[in-house]
Amino acid sequence: MCSAATSLGFLLLTINSIMAIHSSRGDATAAIFVITSYASFVLLVHCQRWFAAAPPGSVAKDCARVGVWLTATLITAMLSCVPLMPGLMAAAIWLIVR
């Protein structure tokens, strides 16, 4: 079961995502980016919960670890995509990732 903080976080993330999609009227690239980011964060939390629930040393724990790693890598790659961000923000993210 989710804690109150987790539920509140998902509620705020969902509202923010809906507002971002609404404000990107006509810009399919921005809407797809928001939807993909939202789905990736939800998948990351799911994989983290799966990892925490799996018994130590099990195959399920290893699969969950791979899921967390791949999802985190996807989110990092998406957020560091230079053409989607303003110049200074893209430079700051690029420096952090490098």
Secondary structure, DSSP 8 states (H G I E B T S, - for coil): ---HHHHHHHHHHHHHHHHHHHHTTT-HHHHHHHHHHHHHHHHHHHHHHHHHHS-TT-HHHHHHHHHHHHHHHHHHHHHT-GGGS-HHHHHHHHHHH-
